[in-house]
Amino acid sequence: MLELYYFPGSLCSQKVKLVLAEKKLKWSDRLINLLTFENLQPNYIRLNPKGVVPTLVHDGKVICDSAMIIRYLDEEFPNPSLIPNELVLRKRMDVWVDLQNRFPMREVMYGNYKGIDGIVLQRSVQIKEKLIPQLMQANPELKERYAAKLEDVKQWNQTIRDSQKIADINAQIEPLLEQLEHQLSQTEWLCGETYSLADVVWTAVLNRLNELNFGYLWKDNSQSKIARYFQCLKDRPSFQAAIQQDKMPLFMITAGLRRIFLGF
Ligand SMILES: N[C@@H](CCC(=O)N[C@@H](CS)C(=O)NCC(=O)O)C(=O)O
């Protein structure tokens, strides 16, 4: 039995959903509403110490962190395998997954969404900063986990309020995509001739960059290998299942807006 704790639209959850779809696995959804801070509640912090989505529970075994989860799924359900056989290609896959993981996509998202989405996201981080100390006081046995979360949230809040920092982070996107472009001028997929976990994580990232209007970085160039690659990723049935159909139910939106703007 596979259960996925996730928030619709969350980038890290989409990576896991892509793998589940590629492998045609059946799973049960456990929705966690980040907009009502369900991820900060003691029960969830006990499951996932960092209070983030996604979390996978497989026959009672808990696996946190999308990069760990996608590898775990590939080991447990190796058909079709999304990890190359050749050692050198496996190493290359790790490099592409790590490169993506180290890139501050969270700050790119929270710093660049405009309009109501931007306001909701930025307010949500401010509310977290006030809420965590209260939860920490009410749940002393989880003090260390909450303290670590609070440190992270403070940093996060500072960064997204600092337009220069966001501009500096945004300036790193183009060089990152140049590396991708270079790789794709040599191979069809990131790790050679077959689709791998590296392509999974970059599917979610390219899609998010496109949503945030960074798509011009590849769309404006008719020779762009990324444009061709992104189209191939979007043509896969997993993209439909994991990303296009990944819509937040209305009840989560209304509960989130009420919590963020009215405080209950
Ligand atoms: N390294 C983690 C990061 C997970 C993460 O940051 N998830 C975001 C959603 S994409 C989240 O839960 N944010 C809520 C929060 O940090 O309070 C992973 O890859 O699973």
The ligand as an SDF file (V2000), in Angstrom:
LIG
                    3D

 20 19  0  0  0  0  0  0  0  0999 V2000
   13.9140   18.6220    0.1020 N   0  0  0  0  0  0  0  0  0  0  0  0
   12.4900   18.4490    0.2680 C   0  0  0  0  0  0  0  0  0  0  0  0
   11.8380   19.8010    0.1500 C   0  0  0  0  0  0  0  0  0  0  0  0
   10.3380   19.7000    0.3020 C   0  0  0  0  0  0  0  0  0  0  0  0
    9.6680   21.0630    0.2920 C   0  0  0  0  0  0  0  0  0  0  0  0
   10.3120   22.1050    0.4840 O   0  0  0  0  0  0  0  0  0  0  0  0
    8.3440   21.0280    0.0790 N   0  0  0  0  0  0  0  0  0  0  0  0
    7.5640   22.2350    0.0570 C   0  0  0  0  0  0  0  0  0  0  0  0
    6.5170   22.1370   -1.0300 C   0  0  0  0  0  0  0  0  0  0  0  0
    7.2670   21.9340   -2.6420 S   0  0  0  0  0  0  0  0  0  0  0  0
    6.8590   22.4000    1.3800 C   0  0  0  0  0  0  0  0  0  0  0  0
    6.3680   21.4580    1.9530 O   0  0  0  0  0  0  0  0  0  0  0  0
    6.7910   23.6420    1.8800 N   0  0  0  0  0  0  0  0  0  0  0  0
    6.1100   23.9720    3.0860 C   0  0  0  0  0  0  0  0  0  0  0  0
    7.0240   24.4490    4.1760 C   0  0  0  0  0  0  0  0  0  0  0  0
    8.2570   24.3700    4.0470 O   0  0  0  0  0  0  0  0  0  0  0  0
    6.5270   24.9120    5.2100 O   0  0  0  0  0  0  0  0  0  0  0  0
   11.9510   17.4760   -0.7880 C   0  0  0  0  0  0  0  0  0  0  0  0
   12.5070   17.4410   -1.8900 O   0  0  0  0  0  0  0  0  0  0  0  0
   11.0050   16.7230   -0.5000 O   0  0  0  0  0  0  0  0  0  0  0  0
  1  2  1  0
  2  3  1  0
  2 18  1  0
  3  4  1  0
  4  5  1  0
  5  6  2  0
  5  7  1  0
  7  8  1  0
  8  9  1  0
  8 11  1  0
  9 10  1  0
 11 12  2  0
 11 13  1  0
 13 14  1  0
 14 15  1  0
 15 16  2  0
 15 17  1  0
 18 19  2  0
 18 20  1  0
M  END
$$$$
